[in-house]
């Protein structure tokens, strides 16, 4: 299998069903899916 040419990046996806649909689309189109979750740090 060849290396993916394009990458799809989702930053803090909020709707699991949409994330799953995008993930399946990436598999079908041989795209790399990168999920980034924001980690909030509160100093206080």
Secondary structure, DSSP 8 states (H G I E B T S, - for coil): ----S-EEEEES---HHHHHHHHHHHHHHT-EEEEE--------
